[in-house]
Amino acid sequence: MNTAKTIIMKFGGTSVGSAERIKHVGTLISDSREKIIVLSAMAGVTNKLVEISKHYYDSNLNAAKHCIDELKSKYMQEIDFLYKGEPLRRAVKTFVQEKMDYLWSFHEDSFTIFEEKAVLAVGELISTEMMCQHLNETGIGAVKLPALDFMRTDKYGEPDMQRTEMLLKEQLSLLPQSHIYITEGFICKNAYDEIDNLQRGGSDYTASIIGAVLEAKEIQIWTDIDGMHNNDPRIVEKTDPVRRLHFEEAAELAYFGAKILHPTCILPAKHRNIPVRLLNSMDPSAPGTLISNSIEEGKIKAIAAKDNITVVKINSSRMLLAHGFMRRVFETFERHQTAVDMVTTSEVSVSLTIDNASHLQDIISELKQFASVSIDSDMVSICIVGDLNWKNIGFESAIIRALDEIPVRMISYGGSNYNVTVLVQKEHKEMALEALSTHLFYHE
């Protein structure tokens, strides 16, 4: 395999959610280009596996068995539609039955997080088997490339790029030559050789890691929408796909709520300068969104919003010098493993935002030992992304003008060349998104 010409194609659960969708994906990958296909579990399967795990934790074996039987029924029905030949149907059904028996085998012993991770891997293992057999039946031909043979994480749960690269290249050299290899997204083995998963980014992360370590030509993430849009189409009436994004722009949008990508999953591709293309499996002719290290200068690209933001305002009791005050504030959040997003400061006060309030009461108790504290809850952070270098005169004022009828709690500008973030109350979210779209993208 010439990895420099290889395309990595990832298909999510919706894209392989039925026999019909699997056949459709088969047509998308049937050309002669060299490619590695990364598959998620069928839509809904991972949720069912989570449910089975919960029943095992609760020692509710009857409920676990019922869920396994439901899952088996779903697969058997799709297998009947997917394959033409009866011998192949029986072979794939036997494979699925073995996986269902494996799921049920966990009723015999104590159930821990280690067993849960093995359970969660089953969905991807079945998807790759079904797709590989379908391609071979239709004459396209494909070779299965098991992720558990090469995808590794280190003792911190982060991708072990060096070991993954070594094992992946080794596996490719041992397998029969093919222009299509099929592998599982999401699942891996950890530093202790146990079945695990990639957590953040899931199958997208798998595709990005494979593309990076092989220095592939391109990574394609296939979903059910036409790339990343310039605003949330669920809220804003008029939106359009963004055709080109810088990696930093894409990461900002993902972090602030654009659901099509997880913010960390494209880091390996960014570091190796491998372009990532977001495509629509329901409309393959649509151009999608290309993410690369190239910036479109002087252009605002998109807007994203993040809900459930909490503002913590801390005023110093003046018992500390300014540098000591700031140090104690941020050490408090660090001790409670709570990430801080936006920050605005003066010499004796700081306002900051968090999106995880699970340790908030403990944080407040510590802060009150040296400061007064007030809280604003149910806020929304809105991120405006593009080439927002401070030398591009007028962008920041255009953003503020768009929000001239909306109370803005905080503004973050200058921390990055790629975004301006504003904080508004939850009830003003829709109005703010519409106003920003109108003024920044669709004004006369």
ZAMARGU-4260 file (C-alpha; in steps of 0.2 Angstrom, whole numbers, plus 5000, padded with zeros to 4 digits):
<rodrens>
0) 5000/5000/5000 | 5007/5017/4995 | 5001/5027/5011 | 5005/5044/5003 | 4991/5040/4991
5) 4979/5032/5004 | 4963/5040/5009 | 4956/5037/5026 | 4937/5036/5026 | 4927/5036/5042
10) 4908/5032/5042 | 4898/5035/5058 | 4884/5025/5065 | 4870/5033/5054 | 4880/5029/5038
15) 4880/5010/5043 | 4864/5010/5052 | 4855/4997/5041 | 4858/4985/5027 | 4852/4999/5015
20) 4865/5011/5022 | 4879/4998/5022 | 4875/4995/5004 | 4876/5013/5000 | 4893/5015/5009
25) 4899/5000/4998 | 4895/5010/4983 | 4905/5026/4990 | 4920/5016/4993 | 4920/5004/4978
30) 4932/5014/4967 | 4950/5009/4964 | 4959/5022/4976 | 4969/5014/4990 | 4959/5017/5006
35) 4957/5012/5024 | 4939/5012/5030 | 4935/5016/5048 | 4918/5011/5054 | 4907/5015/5070
40) 4895/5003/5077 | 4877/5003/5069 | 4867/5018/5075 | 4859/5014/5092 | 4870/4999/5096
45) 4883/5008/5107 | 4868/5015/5118 | 4861/4997/5119 | 4878/4990/5124 | 4879/5004/5138
50) 4862/4998/5144 | 4867/4980/5144 | 4882/4986/5155 | 4871/4995/5167 | 4861/4980/5169
55) 4876/4970/5173 | 4882/4983/5186 | 4865/4982/5194 | 4865/4963/5193 | 4849/4963/5183
60) 4853/4948/5173 | 4835/4946/5165 | 4836/4964/5159 | 4853/4961/5152 | 4847/4945/5143
65) 4832/4954/5136 | 4843/4968/5129 | 4855/4956/5121 | 4841/4947/5113 | 4834/4963/5106
70) 4851/4967/5099 | 4853/4950/5091 | 4836/4952/5083 | 4841/4969/5075 | 4857/4961/5068
75) 4848/4946/5061 | 4835/4956/5052 | 4848/4967/5044 | 4859/4952/5039 | 4844/4945/5029
80) 4842/4961/5019 | 4861/4963/5016 | 4867/4947/5009 | 4861/4937/4994 | 4869/4920/4997
85) 4862/4909/5010 | 4879/4902/5015 | 4886/4920/5018 | 4870/4924/5028 | 4873/4909/5039
90) 4891/4913/5041 | 4888/4931/5047 | 4874/4926/5058 | 4886/4913/5066 | 4898/4927/5069
95) 4885/4938/5077 | 4878/4924/5088 | 4896/4922/5094 | 4897/4940/5099 | 4880/4939/5108
100) 4886/4923/5117 | 4901/4933/5122 | 4890/4947/5129 | 4880/4935/5139 | 4896/4927/5146
105) 4898/4942/5157 | 4883/4936/5168 | 4894/4923/5176 | 4907/4935/5185 | 4908/4951/5193
110) 4906/4966/5181 | 4919/4980/5182 | 4924/4994/5170 | 4936/4982/5162 | 4922/4971/5157
115) 4911/4986/5151 | 4925/4992/5139 | 4925/4974/5131 | 4906/4975/5130 | 4907/4992/5121
120) 4919/4985/5108 | 4906/4973/5101 | 4897/4985/5090 | 4912/4990/5080 | 4918/4972/5078
125) 4901/4967/5071 | 4900/4982/5059 | 4917/4979/5051 | 4913/4960/5049 | 4896/4964/5040
130) 4904/4977/5029 | 4919/4967/5024 | 4908/4952/5020 | 4896/4963/5010 | 4911/4970/5000
135) 4918/4953/4996 | 4901/4946/4991 | 4898/4960/4979 | 4916/4958/4971 | 4923/4974/4977
140) 4935/4964/4989 | 4941/4970/5006 | 4953/4965/5020 | 4949/4967/5038 | 4962/4976/5048
145) 4958/4973/5066 | 4960/4989/5077 | 4964/4979/5092 | 4980/4973/5083 | 4987/4990/5081
150) 4978/5005/5090 | 4986/5008/5107 | 4985/5021/5121 | 4998/5025/5134 | 4996/5024/5153
155) 4987/5041/5153 | 4974/5035/5141 | 4981/5046/5127 | 4985/5039/5109 | 5002/5031/5109
160) 5007/5037/5091 | 5024/5029/5090 | 5018/5011/5095 | 5002/5013/5084 | 5012/5018/5069
165) 5024/5003/5072 | 5010/4990/5074 | 4999/4997/5060 | 5013/4996/5047 | 5018/4979/5053
170) 5000/4973/5051 | 4998/4980/5034 | 5014/4971/5029 | 5007/4954/5035 | 4990/4956/5028
175) 4985/4951/5010 | 4987/4966/4998 | 4971/4975/4994 | 4965/4993/4989 | 4952/4992/5003
180) 4955/4989/5022 | 4941/4989/5035 | 4945/4993/5053 | 4935/4998/5069 | 4934/5015/5075
185) 4934/5020/5094 | 4941/5004/5101 | 4959/5000/5105 | 4970/4992/5118 | 4978/5002/5132
190) 4996/5001/5139 | 4991/4985/5149 | 4985/4976/5134 | 4967/4977/5139 | 4952/4982/5128
195) 4949/5000/5129 | 4942/5015/5119 | 4948/5032/5113 | 4935/5041/5123 | 4936/5059/5115
200) 4931/5059/5097 | 4929/5041/5095 | 4929/5034/5077 | 4934/5052/5071 | 4950/5051/5082
205) 4954/5033/5075 | 4953/5040/5057 | 4964/5055/5062 | 4977/5044/5071 | 4978/5032/5056
210) 4979/5046/5043 | 4993/5054/5054 | 5004/5039/5057 | 5003/5034/5039 | 5005/5052/5032
215) 4990/5048/5021 | 4984/5059/5007 | 4967/5064/5015 | 4956/5060/5030 | 4937/5060/5026
220) 4924/5060/5039 | 4907/5055/5032 | 4892/5060/5042 | 4873/5064/5037 | 4875/5083/5035
225) 4884/5093/5022 | 4900/5098/5031 | 4901/5111/5045 | 4889/5125/5044 | 4891/5144/5048
230) 4878/5143/5062 | 4867/5130/5071 | 4854/5125/5058 | 4843/5119/5072 | 4841/5136/5079
235) 4845/5149/5065 | 4834/5149/5050 | 4847/5152/5036 | 4864/5144/5037 | 4876/5138/5024
240) 4890/5125/5024 | 4908/5132/5027 | 4919/5125/5012 | 4936/5129/5020 | 4942/5130/5038
245) 4959/5131/5047 | 4962/5117/5059 | 4961/5130/5073 | 4945/5137/5067 | 4937/5119/5066
250) 4944/5115/5084 | 4936/5131/5091 | 4919/5127/5083 | 4919/5110/5089 | 4924/5115/5107
255) 4910/5128/5107 | 4896/5116/5101 | 4897/5112/5083 | 4893/5093/5085 | 4900/5087/5069
260) 4918/5085/5076 | 4925/5083/5094 | 4938/5096/5097 | 4953/5085/5100 | 4950/5072/5087
265) 4959/5082/5072 | 4975/5086/5082 | 4985/5071/5075 | 4980/5076/5057 | 4984/5095/5061
270) 5002/5090/5068 | 5006/5080/5052 | 4998/5092/5040 | 4985/5079/5034 | 4969/5088/5027
275) 4953/5082/5034 | 4937/5083/5023 | 4919/5083/5031 | 4907/5074/5018 | 4889/5070/5018
280) 4885/5051/5015 | 4867/5056/5011 | 4873/5068/4997 | 4890/5062/4991 | 4891/5075/4977
285) 4891/5089/4990 | 4908/5097/4992 | 4908/5097/5011 | 4921/5106/5022 | 4940/5105/5020
290) 4950/5107/5035 | 4968/5111/5033 | 4983/5122/5040 | 4978/5135/5026 | 4969/5151/5032
295) 4957/5161/5022 | 4963/5179/5027 | 4952/5192/5032 | 4936/5182/5033 | 4924/5177/5047
300) 4919/5159/5045 | 4906/5153/5057 | 4897/5154/5074 | 4894/5141/5087 | 4886/5141/5104
305) 4889/5132/5120 | 4875/5130/5134 | 4876/5127/5152 | 4890/5139/5156 | 4892/5146/5174
310) 4901/5162/5178 | 4911/5164/5193 | 4915/5181/5199 | 4929/5183/5212 | 4933/5199/5221
315) 4949/5199/5231 | 4948/5203/5250 | 4964/5213/5247 | 4973/5202/5259 | 4984/5196/5244
320) 4995/5205/5231 | 4988/5204/5214 | 4999/5190/5208 | 4996/5180/5224 | 4977/5182/5221
325) 4977/5176/5204 | 4988/5161/5208 | 4976/5155/5222 | 4961/5157/5211 | 4968/5146/5197
330) 4976/5134/5209 | 4958/5131/5217 | 4951/5126/5200 | 4965/5115/5196 | 4964/5106/5212
335) 4946/5102/5208 | 4950/5097/5190 | 4938/5110/5183 | 4943/5118/5167 | 4942/5137/5165
340) 4936/5144/5148 | 4934/5163/5147 | 4943/5175/5159 | 4942/5194/5162 | 4952/5202/5175
345) 4956/5218/5185 | 4969/5220/5198 | 4957/5214/5212 | 4944/5204/5203 | 4942/5190/5190
350) 4927/5184/5181 | 4928/5167/5173 | 4917/5153/5165 | 4916/5135/5167 | 4906/5122/5158
355) 4907/5109/5172 | 4899/5114/5188 | 4900/5097/5197 | 4913/5103/5209 | 4907/5121/5210
360) 4901/5121/5228 | 4918/5114/5234 | 4927/5128/5223 | 4916/5141/5231 | 4920/5136/5248
365) 4939/5137/5245 | 4938/5154/5236 | 4928/5162/5250 | 4943/5159/5261 | 4951/5174/5253
370) 4938/5182/5242 | 4920/5186/5239 | 4911/5175/5226 | 4895/5177/5215 | 4888/5165/5202
375) 4878/5168/5186 | 4871/5151/5180 | 4862/5146/5164 | 4873/5156/5153 | 4878/5153/5134
380) 4895/5156/5127 | 4895/5161/5108 | 4910/5159/5098 | 4913/5169/5082 | 4927/5160/5072
385) 4938/5166/5057 | 4954/5176/5053 | 4952/5187/5068 | 4970/5194/5070 | 4969/5210/5079
390) 4976/5219/5063 | 4960/5215/5054 | 4952/5231/5058 | 4933/5232/5060 | 4928/5213/5064
395) 4927/5216/5083 | 4916/5231/5081 | 4905/5222/5068 | 4902/5209/5081 | 4898/5221/5095
400) 4886/5231/5083 | 4877/5215/5079 | 4873/5213/5098 | 4868/5230/5102 | 4851/5225/5108
405) 4857/5210/5118 | 4864/5211/5136 | 4882/5204/5135 | 4890/5198/5151 | 4908/5195/5145
410) 4918/5197/5130 | 4935/5187/5126 | 4945/5195/5112 | 4964/5193/5109 | 4968/5177/5117
415) 4967/5168/5100 | 4969/5174/5082 | 4954/5163/5077 | 4939/5168/5089 | 4930/5181/5098
420) 4919/5174/5112 | 4904/5183/5120 | 4893/5177/5135 | 4874/5180/5135 | 4860/5174/5145
425) 4851/5158/5140 | 4835/5167/5135 | 4845/5178/5123 | 4854/5164/5114 | 4843/5162/5099
430) 4841/5181/5096 | 4860/5183/5097 | 4864/5169/5085 | 4851/5176/5072 | 4858/5194/5074
435) 4876/5188/5072 | 4871/5178/5056 | 4862/5193/5049 | 4876/5206/5052 | 4891/5195/5048
440) 4885/5184/5034 | 4869/5190/5026 | 4868/5209/5027 | 4864/5219/5012
</rodrens>
